[in-house]
Amino acid sequence: MKKENYISELADDLFSKVRSEQPDSQTMERIYGILPELLKIFALKVGHNSPTQMHCDVMFFVYKNRK
């Protein structure tokens, strides 16, 4: 249940940020296409040489659930 809540909250937050820019359908398709790769890069950056276990946990969670 927690996992689904985290994913839902992240998706809602990302969508609200994108929607506020009022993108057209072509731009939304591009975002949809590149978002998994951007989340992968984000996850790896958060976890690279991570100072805490929390950073590693965030990296693993985002990387695993990015699609």
C-alpha positions in Angstrom: 0.0 0.0 0.0 2.8 2.4 0.8 4.5 1.7 -2.5 1.4 2.6 -4.4 0.9 5.8 -2.4 4.5 6.9 -3.1 4.1 6.2 -6.8 0.8 7.9 -7.0 2.1 11.0 -5.1 5.1 11.2 -7.3 3.0 10.8 -10.5 0.5 13.4 -9.3 3.3 15.9 -8.5 5.0 15.4 -11.8 1.8 15.7 -13.8 0.7 18.9 -12.0 4.1 20.5 -12.8 3.9 19.5 -16.5 0.2 20.4 -16.8 0.9 23.9 -15.4 3.0 24.6 -18.5 0.0 23.7 -20.7 1.9 21.4 -23.2 0.3 20.3 -26.5 -0.3 16.6 -27.2 3.0 16.3 -29.1 5.0 17.6 -26.1 3.0 15.3 -23.8 4.0 12.3 -26.0 7.6 13.3 -25.9 7.5 13.6 -22.1 5.8 10.2 -21.8 8.5 8.7 -24.0 11.5 10.1 -22.2 10.2 10.1 -18.6 11.3 6.5 -17.7 14.9 7.3 -18.8 14.9 10.6 -16.9 13.7 8.8 -13.8 16.4 6.2 -14.2 19.0 9.0 -14.4 17.5 10.7 -11.4 17.6 7.5 -9.4 21.2 6.7 -10.3 22.2 10.3 -9.4 20.5 10.1 -6.0 22.1 6.8 -5.2 25.6 7.5 -6.6 28.1 7.5 -3.8 25.1 7.8 -1.5 25.9 9.1 2.0 23.0 7.3 3.6 20.9 4.1 3.3 17.9 6.4 2.6 19.5 7.6 -0.7 20.1 4.0 -1.7 16.5 3.1 -0.9 15.2 6.1 -3.0 17.5 5.1 -5.9 16.2 1.5 -5.8 12.6 2.5 -5.5 12.6 5.0 -8.3 14.7 2.8 -10.6 12.5 -0.2 -10.0 9.2 1.6 -10.4 10.0 4.1 -13.2 7.7 2.5 -15.8 
